[in-house]
Amino acid sequence: MEISTIKKYIDLAKKAGAILYGLDNIKSGIKNIYLILIDNKVGSSLKRNIEFISQHKKVQCLVLNDINLDDLLNTNNCKVIGITNINLANKIKDLIN
């Protein structure tokens, strides 16, 4: 997994305004979500909620086992994001898998 390349695509998604931060924004579903990324240190309750939303919206959900989401986003205490750009989501999926 190319962490630096994943970070570049996530930075690009940030600049494009194609990231939804947090469970509440993902739940509201104002934009179509094409990929959900979960931090490796997320709690079990949040993980269950996100997995339910992922199944309900038919969106792939990936847990970042080797990467801390805060390091990728340069944020504090961000545990889940949704990617709303299909092309960027597909690139990130390919890099993670």
ABEGO torsion letter per residue (X at the ends): XBAAAAAAAAAAAAAAGABBBEAAAAAAGABBBABBBBBAABBAAAAAAAAAAAAAAGBBBBBBAABBAAAAAGBBGBABBBBABAAAAAAAAAAAX
